[in-house]
Amino acid sequence: IRRELRQAKPDVFDTDDKARIPASLLGGAFACYLTQPVDTIKTCMQGDVERKTYKSFVDTGKVIFNEVGFTGFYRGATFRYGRMVCAVFMMDKLASVIGPAMYPAAFAA
């Protein structure tokens, strides 16, 4: 995405870091919202150590849906989205800095 932004709008995204921000926002959205329901189920099961309320993965999903509805699977998504955006940004930056040092042949122009 970063490369596409730089090619499409070179006057706006004149550095990789400027293009990295919207790319991280989009990457973080996909990483967060596609996996949030599974993460919510996992977190509920981890909190119920004795397995009184959440007995299995499918059962936990049913309990959440019956208690709160579809939106219950996205509890905490806003905070998780912020974490994901930061993680995507940092990993992309790290890959662009360390990648050429570790694999110089792959990054040779």
C-alpha positions, 0 to 999 in steps of 0.5 A: 500500500505504501508503494502504491500511495507513493506512486499515485500521489508523489507530491503528497507522499514524498517519503516512505514515512508519510505513506506509511501512516495511511498504510498502517491505518488500513493495515491495522483496520484489517488486522484488528476487525477481521480477527476481533471476534476470535480474540474476544472469544479467546479473552472471555475463555481465558478470564473464565478459568473454571469454565463455568460460563464459557465452556468451549469456543462455540459455546462462548460465541453463543453466550456472547451473541445471546447476551450482547448481540453481534456488537459484543464480539467487537468489545475493546476493538477501538483500543486494539485497533490503536495497538494494531496501527502502531504495531503495523507501523513499527513492523513496516519501519523495522522491515525497511531498515533491517531488511536491506542489512539482512538480505542485501541481494533482495534489496539491490537496485 
